[in-house]
């Protein structure tokens, strides 16, 4: 299965992508996770990306596309993949199609996770991340057992700069306009599936049900 998860920041793409990756044993490629790792390592691309991310802006297309090309070269995608955080612009959509053509691959499904805008602001601004292991928590929906401390490794939880309310609203407004074009494109190809993120626990079951139908159709 070759899958994409799209949606506004904070819609839950990363969480669902990890669950899908584990359930179906396919590589999870997250541009956000990769850029954060490069920022932590203080690489030249990491330092460049940090300037954009801290302002709630997208990393330039050319840098993000190059990153994805490298990931497709490094990972075994013959059994499938799930993309999270890419594509986010129409140039990225076109670049992805070119990459897939070169790999003799095609997309099976694109999931659009739909969430109310004000709910997104609440979700993102309440998010906390472990500075060491990367585990994610939420002050309301998924609080740690001990305030400010990671349950998994005991290190300090932080709020990422791009998760602060002012930055969040900038991110959402910019992404919303670009997302409309991407949804229209994949909908015209007949592979877009919109799922409501209302009821976080039920979201994965909704996605899994759609994937199972696709698998059964392919096998019939």
RODO-2510 file (C-alpha; in nm, 4 decimals, decimal comma):
residues 220
     n   res          X          Y          Z
     1     x     0,0000     0,0000     0,0000
     2     x     0,1298     0,3428    -0,0969
     3     x    -0,0409     0,6021     0,1206
     4     x    -0,0351     0,9742     0,1984
     5     x    -0,1807     1,1505     0,4999
     6     x    -0,2670     1,5156     0,4442
     7     x    -0,4376     1,7687     0,6682
     8     x    -0,3715     2,0873     0,8583
     9     x    -0,1030     2,1043     1,1308
    10     x    -0,2197     1,9222     1,4418
    11     x    -0,4779     1,7084     1,2619
    12     x    -0,3091     1,3935     1,3899
    13     x    -0,1222     1,2847     1,0755
    14     x     0,1909     1,1741     1,2598
    15     x     0,0079     0,9672     1,5186
    16     x    -0,2052     0,7910     1,2578
    17     x     0,0906     0,7351     1,0233
    18     x     0,2830     0,5581     1,2993
    19     x    -0,0146     0,3332     1,3740
    20     x    -0,0605     0,2477     1,0068
    21     x     0,3119     0,1809     0,9701
    22     x     0,3042    -0,0643     1,2618
    23     x    -0,0199    -0,2311     1,1546
    24     x     0,0851    -0,2927     0,7937
    25     x     0,4642    -0,3007     0,8357
    26     x     0,5361    -0,0274     0,5822
    27     x     0,7935     0,2543     0,6113
    28     x     0,6708     0,5815     0,7630
    29     x     0,8355     0,8850     0,6037
    30     x     0,7753     1,2062     0,7992
    31     x     0,9343     1,5254     0,6700
    32     x     0,8611     1,6966     1,0033
    33     x     1,0463     1,4300     1,2037
    34     x     1,3392     1,4358     0,9617
    35     x     1,3717     1,8140     0,9699
    36     x     1,3555     1,8170     1,3516
    37     x     1,6338     1,5594     1,3643
    38     x     1,8459     1,7701     1,1266
    39     x     1,7792     2,0780     1,3420
    40     x     1,8885     1,8883     1,6522
    41     x     2,2039     1,7740     1,4704
    42     x     2,2663     2,1335     1,3578
    43     x     2,3305     2,0336     0,9960
    44     x     2,3359     2,3099     0,7296
    45     x     1,9883     2,2061     0,6095
    46     x     1,8698     2,1802     0,9693
    47     x     1,9796     2,5366     1,0453
    48     x     1,8126     2,6610     0,7276
    49     x     1,4897     2,4709     0,8008
    50     x     1,4782     2,5970     1,1596
    51     x     1,4465     2,9590     1,0455
    52     x     1,1336     2,8773     0,8472
    53     x     0,9761     2,6381     1,0974
    54     x     1,0141     2,8774     1,3909
    55     x     0,8176     3,1400     1,1951
    56     x     0,5429     2,8915     1,1074
    57     x     0,6516     2,8826     0,7432
    58     x     0,7149     2,5882     0,5128
    59     x     1,0693     2,4854     0,4290
    60     x     1,1287     2,5751     0,0597
    61     x     1,0035     2,3200    -0,1909
    62     x     1,3455     2,2467    -0,3382
    63     x     1,4878     2,1449     0,0012
    64     x     1,1863     1,9344     0,0987
    65     x     1,1722     1,7583    -0,2391
    66     x     1,5439     1,6781    -0,2203
    67     x     1,4879     1,5306     0,1262
    68     x     1,2064     1,3055     0,0008
    69     x     1,4129     1,1858    -0,2967
    70     x     1,6881     1,0831    -0,0547
    71     x     1,4369     0,8972     0,1636
    72     x     1,2981     0,7041    -0,1331
    73     x     1,6515     0,6055    -0,2311
    74     x     1,7391     0,4913     0,1218
    75     x     1,4223     0,3036     0,2214
    76     x     1,2753    -0,0197     0,0871
    77     x     0,9423     0,0991    -0,0512
    78     x     0,8641    -0,2009    -0,2705
    79     x     0,6112    -0,3267    -0,0119
    80     x     0,4629     0,0190     0,0338
    81     x     0,5110     0,3436     0,2245
    82     x     0,3192     0,6093     0,4109
    83     x     0,4024     0,9762     0,3646
    84     x     0,3260     1,2214     0,6452
    85     x     0,3839     1,5937     0,5911
    86     x     0,4501     1,5629     0,2172
    87     x     0,3304     1,6911    -0,0231
    88     x     0,2222     2,0281     0,1167
    89     x     0,2323     2,2355    -0,2021
    90     x     0,1405     2,1708    -0,5637
    91     x     0,5075     2,1765    -0,6761
    92     x     0,5640     1,9006    -0,4169
    93     x     0,2654     1,7083    -0,5565
    94     x     0,4150     1,7214    -0,9054
    95     x     0,7611     1,6283    -0,7776
    96     x     0,6194     1,3295    -0,5898
    97     x     0,4455     1,2045    -0,9030
    98     x     0,7745     1,2259    -1,0906
    99     x     0,9532     1,0341    -0,8128
   100     x     0,6845     0,7636    -0,8166
   101     x     0,6997     0,7350    -1,1954
   102     x     1,0747     0,6809    -1,1735
   103     x     1,0181     0,4057    -0,9132
   104     x     0,7349     0,2449    -1,1125
   105     x     0,5046     0,3089    -0,8161
   106     x     0,1638     0,4720    -0,7840
   107     x    -0,0464     0,5986    -0,4979
   108     x    -0,3292     0,3853    -0,3623
   109     x    -0,4970     0,6241    -0,1181
   110     x    -0,4653     0,9802     0,0099
   111     x    -0,6270     1,0387     0,3491
   112     x    -0,7371     1,3905     0,4309
   113     x    -0,7829     1,4248     0,8076
   114     x    -1,0453     1,6925     0,8659
   115     x    -1,0466     1,8926     1,1908
   116     x    -1,2162     2,2156     1,3053
   117     x    -0,9697     2,5098     1,2947
   118     x    -1,0211     2,6209     1,6544
   119     x    -0,9819     2,2617     1,7694
   120     x    -0,6492     2,2534     1,5845
   121     x    -0,5184     2,5594     1,7685
   122     x    -0,6153     2,3994     2,0992
   123     x    -0,4541     2,0684     2,0039
   124     x    -0,1262     2,2108     1,8814
   125     x    -0,0718     2,4710     2,1530
   126     x    -0,1314     2,2028     2,4181
   127     x     0,1170     1,9615     2,2628
   128     x     0,4399     1,8767     2,4484
   129     x     0,7303     1,6717     2,3145
   130     x     1,0090     1,4848     2,4910
   131     x     1,3387     1,6539     2,4178
   132     x     1,5191     1,3177     2,4313
   133     x     1,3088     1,0322     2,2875
   134     x     1,0537     1,2328     2,0860
   135     x     0,7418     1,0933     2,2565
   136     x     0,4425     1,3278     2,2223
   137     x     0,1905     1,4305     2,4900
   138     x    -0,0948     1,6767     2,5285
   139     x    -0,1805     1,8816     2,8342
   140     x    -0,5516     1,7932     2,7977
   141     x    -0,5902     1,4827     2,5799
   142     x    -0,2795     1,2827     2,6701
   143     x    -0,1019     1,4308     2,9751
   144     x     0,2135     1,2687     3,1171
   145     x     0,1873     1,0937     3,4529
   146     x     0,4234     1,3507     3,6023
   147     x     0,3831     1,7129     3,4928
   148     x     0,6504     1,8132     3,2409
   149     x     0,8256     1,4741     3,2459
   150     x     0,8252     1,2025     2,9790
   151     x     0,6643     0,8753     3,0921
   152     x     0,8913     0,6745     2,8642
   153     x     1,2406     0,8038     2,9449
   154     x     1,2004     1,0532     3,2308
   155     x     1,3404     1,3498     3,0413
   156     x     1,1930     1,6987     3,0212
   157     x     0,8965     1,7790     2,7963
   158     x     0,9087     2,0946     2,5870
   159     x     0,6752     2,3000     2,3710
   160     x     0,8181     2,3340     2,0223
   161     x     0,8513     2,6924     1,8999
   162     x     0,6227     2,6191     1,6044
   163     x     0,3528     2,4942     1,8459
   164     x     0,3017     2,8317     2,0161
   165     x    -0,0404     2,9896     1,9549
   166     x     0,0748     3,2852     1,7461
   167     x     0,2882     3,0641     1,5198
   168     x     0,0165     2,7992     1,5009
   169     x    -0,2385     3,0386     1,3512
   170     x     0,0111     3,1507     1,0855
   171     x     0,0835     2,7869     0,9967
   172     x    -0,2823     2,6934     0,9735
   173     x    -0,3787     2,9892     0,7530
   174     x    -0,0952     2,9221     0,5082
   175     x    -0,1538     2,5475     0,4956
   176     x    -0,5313     2,5797     0,4480
   177     x    -0,4993     2,7606     0,1143
   178     x    -0,2429     2,5141    -0,0216
   179     x    -0,4346     2,2135     0,1070
   180     x    -0,7435     2,3023    -0,0972
   181     x    -0,5555     2,2621    -0,4255
   182     x    -0,3970     1,9353    -0,3135
   183     x    -0,7338     1,7898    -0,2111
   184     x    -0,8880     1,8884    -0,5437
   185     x    -0,6006     1,7260    -0,7333
   186     x    -0,6186     1,3901    -0,5547
   187     x    -0,9967     1,3938    -0,5534
   188     x    -0,9918     1,4308    -0,9325
   189     x    -0,7818     1,1129    -0,9457
   190     x    -1,0355     0,9270    -0,7326
   191     x    -0,8001     0,8365    -0,4469
   192     x    -0,8865     1,1012    -0,1860
   193     x    -1,0620     0,9834     0,1306
   194     x    -1,1672     1,2472     0,3850
   195     x    -1,2019     1,1253     0,7429
   196     x    -1,3182     1,3339     1,0358
   197     x    -1,0744     1,3494     1,3257
   198     x    -1,3589     1,4057     1,5677
   199     x    -1,3092     1,1301     1,8219
   200     x    -0,9333     1,0748     1,8190
   201     x    -0,9578     0,7139     1,9353
   202     x    -1,1963     0,6233     1,6531
   203     x    -0,9883     0,7837     1,3779
   204     x    -0,7519     0,4911     1,3258
   205     x    -1,0437     0,2483     1,2963
   206     x    -1,1987     0,4675     1,0256
   207     x    -0,8709     0,4741     0,8320
   208     x    -0,8096     0,1017     0,8787
   209     x    -1,1561     0,0152     0,7490
   210     x    -1,0919     0,2098     0,4268
   211     x    -0,7501     0,0457     0,3821
   212     x    -0,8987    -0,3017     0,4297
   213     x    -1,1594    -0,2342     0,1613
   214     x    -0,8828    -0,1255    -0,0772
   215     x    -0,6753    -0,4377    -0,0001
   216     x    -0,9756    -0,6644    -0,0517
   217     x    -1,0594    -0,4935    -0,3823
   218     x    -0,7000    -0,5426    -0,5015
   219     x    -0,7087    -0,9122    -0,4091
   220     x    -1,0478    -0,9826    -0,5661
***
